[in-house]
Amino acid sequence: MPLMAKSSLAVYAFSGDPITFGHLDIIVRAKKLFSRVIVAIGTNPDKSYTFSLKERVQLAKQATAHLDKVKVVSFDGLLVDFAYEQGATAIVKGVRDVSDFQYEQTLNSVGLSQNHGIETVILFARPELAHISSSAVKDLQRAQGLVQDYVSLAVKVALEHKISGQTIIGITGEIASGKTYLAEKLTEFGEKQGRELHNIDLDQLAHQIQDELTEPQYQQVRQQIIDEFGKEIKKKNGSINRQKLGELVFSDREKLDRLNQIMWKPVLVRLRRELQGKQGIILINSALLAEADLLAVCNNRIVLTEVDEKTQRKRLKDRGLDAKQIKRRLDSQFTAGKKRELIEQALQKDFFGTLWQVSDQADLEQFAKELLTEIS
């Protein structure tokens, strides 16, 4: 049974610099106990904040927009006075550890001394979320870590912009659909505008891992691929013969999925390396963003390139592939329609993102102009 009457109102206050999944979990759980919840974003004069009060409130509103009967506001002064003025019956506190508990216990005693009759309800952090804090998220972003498991994508975008000076956009599509050419056009147009753009090709990062990187972990990854797919794909120098590997995986969807599983973590590590020190617009270019569960890395802000089948087959033929190889490549990958479906599902699930679609027949310079204007 709920602790409170259905007409009750609770206030959950925190600084929100920025709001995290730990905060969101407390809000969702508070909603089960109270009919309405006010998320109160406050300011401590003794603290230095990364985001302004206006930005913190806006991020909290974006992160909670899908929750009904949750209102986000800013406040100042004593929290218990604010709660009294709002007509709240309780103040909700999230506690991660013993020190948090002791701190909140002291605040509760101070609040009770004001004689408002407002109770404090403690909600302990779930074990899997207890390590998440606003400061930890900011430290992780400074180290160019991937923070999508800690904050909503709207917050992730804000962190990347505020701390790293980055705007990340994904480019994906079927093989030979013009992804690389589009990235080149975007970079070219950006240079004309005096804007800094970087194109990171995840396929090239994968090639480096399979070919040349000498760190022990990448040597182990290469050996794992050889053990999985056979010694015939091993070159004399220990690197991977990508042509032979391609013949194996592009004829068997399960083998391709297995290769992607092996490569997922090392590619993300190399991506973090590539992101270090780069500012401006970052293009992350890969045919597998949707099927390899990498959409969140790009904040669900994805350009999907599309091409007609005749042009696609001609391009693959020009790359030296025969008819059987072309068929295997096309059969092994998701169609543009399937990629679009996965992207749209991600947008709905995360309540955030944008899908841009562009044909290889489009005016790419005009598209680049419109895209860069929209994300500026």
N, C-alpha and C positions, 0 to 999 in steps of 0.2 A: 504494500500500500504506500502511496505517496506520503512523505512526511508532512506536507503542507496542504492547506485547503486549495481547491482549484482556483479560487480568486486571488491567490497570494502572489506577491511580487518579491523577487530577490534581486539584489545588486551583486554583481561580480566585478571587482575592480582590480586593475593591474596597469602597468605602464604601457605594455604593448609595443615594445621597441625592438623587434616587431612582434605581432601576434603569431603564435606557433600552433602546431597540432596539439600540443599539451594544453594550451588555453582552450582550444576548440573542443577538446574532449570534456573539459570541465563544464563548458557552456552547454553542450548537448546533455550531459548528465544532470545539470541543474534544471534544464527544461523538463525533465521527467519528474522533478520534485515540486516545481512551481509553475503556475500558469503563465507567468511572464518573467522575463529576465532582462535586466538592464546591464549591458556591458559598459562599465564606466572606466574611461581611460584618463588616468591622472598624471600629474607632474610632481616630481620630488625635486625641490630646489637644490638639493645636495647632489643630484645626479646629472651627468652629462649624457644627452640622448643623441643617437645617430639620426633619428627621424624627428621632424618637428611634431608638435602636438596635432596639428591639422593632418599631417601625413599619417600619424599613428591611428587617428580616428578613421581616416579614409581606408586604410589597410584593413582595420578591424571590420568596417562595414562591408568591404569586398569579401572578406573571408567568411562572414556570417550571412551574406545576402540570401542564401538558400534556406535559412532557418526562420521559421515563422515565430512571431511574438518575441523576437529578440531585438532590442533597440540598443544602438551604440551611441554614447554621448561622451563628452569630456566633462571633467569636474575639477574643482579646486577646493581647498580647505579640508576639514575633517570628513573622512568617508562616512562616519556614522551620522553626521549632520546632513550630508547629501542624501543618504539612504532615508533618513527621516522625512526630508522635504519631498522625496519621491513617493512616500507612502509605502516603503518596503517593509516587509515583516522579517527579513533576514538578509544577512550579508554572507555570500558564498566565498569560501577561500579554498584555493588549490594548494595542497601540501605535497612536496616531493620527498622530503627527508626530515630528520629530527630537528635540524637547525631551522627549517621552514616552520615546523610545528611550534617550536619555542617562540619564534618571532611573532607568529600569528596569535599565540596565546597571550603575549604581552599586549598586542594591539587590541585583542578582544577585551582585556581588562580595562584598557583606556576607554574603549567604546562604551562599555557598561557604566563607567563612571559618569557618562554624560546623561544617564537616566532616560534614554529614549525607548528602552524596552525592546531593542532590536537584537535578535539572536545571531550568533555566528555559526554557520554550518560548514564543517570541514569535509572536503572531498579529497581523498588521497589519490595521488597520481597513479595511473595504471603502471605496472612495472615496466612495460615496453615503452612507456613515454616518459618515465621519471628522469631520464638523462637529458631530456630536451629543455633547453632554456633559450631565451632571446640572446643572451651573450654568447652561448655556444654556437648558435646559428650564425651569428655575425663573425665569429672567429673562423668558422668553417668556410664561410664565403670569402674571407680574406685570404684563405689558403687555397681558394679556387675549388673547394669541395663541392659536391653535388648535394644541394639542400632540399630537394623535392620530397624527401621522406620526413622533413622537419616542419615545413611550412607549405601553405597553399601556393599555387603557381603565381597568383597576383603578388604575393609577398616575395616570392623568389625573384620575380621580375624587378621589383623595387630594390631588393638587396643587390642584385647584379648591377643595376644602374647606379645606386648610391655608393656602394663600396668599391665595385670593380670598374665602373664606367662602361658597362657593356650592355648591348641590346642583342639578344640571341634570337636568330630566325633559322628554322630548319628548311631545307630544300630536299624534296623526295619525289619519287616517280618511278615508273618502270625503267628497265634497262633501255638505254639509247633513246630516252625521251627528252633529252636536252638539259639535264640538270647542271652539268658542268658548264655548258655554254651560257645558261642563264646566270650562274654564279659569276662568270667572267663579265657578263654584261652589267650586272649589278655593281660589281667592283669598279668597272670602267666608268659607269655613270656616277658612282659615289665619288670617285677621284675628280671628276669634272666639277662636282659640287663642293669640293674641298672637304669631303667627309672621309673618315677613316673606316675602311671595310677590310675584313679578313675572311678568307674562304678556307674552311677546314674540311677536307675531304676524308671522311671516315674510312673509305676504302683504301686510301693511301696509308692511313695509320695502320690498318690491318696488314697491308703489304710490308710495312716496315717491321712489324712484329714477326711476320713469317719469314722475312728475308735477312735482316741486317742487324737488328738490335742485339747487343751482346750481354745485357744484364741477365743474371741467372734465371730470373723468373720467365723471361721471354724465351730463353733456350728450353726451359721446361715446357712452356706452351707448345713450342715446335715439336718437342718429343711426344707430347700428349696427342697432337694431331697425327703424327706418324704412327703412334701406337693404335690410334682409333681407325685410321684409314689405310694403313699398309705402308710397307717400306718402299714401295715403288714411287711414292711421292717425295722421297728424300733425295736431295742433291748431295753431291760428294762433300760439300762444305757444311752440311748439316741443315741448310735452309730448306724451305718447302718449294717444290716444283708446283707453282700455282696452276699451270695449265693442266697438269695431270690431276691435281686436286679438284679443279673445276669440272673436269670430265666425270669425276665420281659424284660430287655433290649436286651438280646441276641436273643429274639424271635421277635423283632420288630425294624427294622433299624431306624425308626423315633425316637423311645424312646432312642436308643443308642446315636443318634446324639444329642438329647436334654440333656442327661446326660453329654456328652462331652462338650457341651456349658456351662453347670453349673460348670463343674470342670476345665475348661480351665484357668481362671484367678487365682484361688487359687493354682493350680499346678505350674503355672509359678512363683508365689511368692515363693513357697517352693523350686523351682528349683534355684532361685536366692540365697536363703538361703544356699542351698547345694553347690553352686559354690563359695561362699565366702571363701577366704583363701586357696582354692585348686589351685595347680599349676601342670603343666605337661599336660598329655593327659587326657581329660575328655570324657568319653564315656556316651552318653545319650541314654538310652535303652528304647524303647517303640514300641509296635505294631502299634501305631496310629500316628506316626510322620507325615506321608504323609496326611492322611485324616483329622487330627486335625490341619492342617496348622502350623506345628511346624518345617518344614524343614529349615526355615531361622534361627531358634535358633541354628541349627547345621551347619549353613553356606552352606547348600545344599551339605555337604560332608557326604554321607550316605553309610553305608554298608547294603545291602539287603540280608537277609538270606532266602534260599529257601529249600524246603523239598518236597519229593514225598508224594502223598496223603495217601498211605498205611502206611508209617512211621508216618505221622502226626496223623492219626486216632488211631494208636496203642498207641502213646504217650498220647493222650487225654483220651483214655480208661484206661491207667495206672494211670491217675490222678483221676480216679473214676467217669468219666462221662459216661452216658449210650448213646446208639445210637442216641436218640432224642436230647439229650443235645449237643452231638457232632455236629449234623447237624445244630442245631440252632446257635452254636458258629461260625461254618464255614460260614453259610449263612449271618451272621450279619456283617462279616468283609470283607474288600477288599481282593481280591486275590493278590498273588505276582505280577501277570501281571499288575493289576490295580495300585498297589503301584508303580511299576516301571514306568508306564505311567505318574503318577503324579510327580514323582521325575524328570523324563526327561523333563517334561513341566516346572518345576521350574528352572532347569538348563538353559533352553533356555530363559525363561523370565528374569532371573537375570544375564545372561551372566557369570555365575560363579558356580563352584561346581564340585563334582566328585561322580560318582556312582560306588561302588564296589559291585559285586555280588558273593556270596559264597554259595555253596551247603553244606548240612550237611554231604555229603559223601566226601567232600574235605579234604585235609590234613590241618587241622586248624592251626597247629603250623607253617607250611610253609606259610599259608596265613597271619598269625599274623606277621611273620618275614617280609614279603614283604610289608604289610600295614604300619607297624611301620617305616620301612626304607623309604617308600615313603613320609610319612608325617613328617619326622624328619627335 
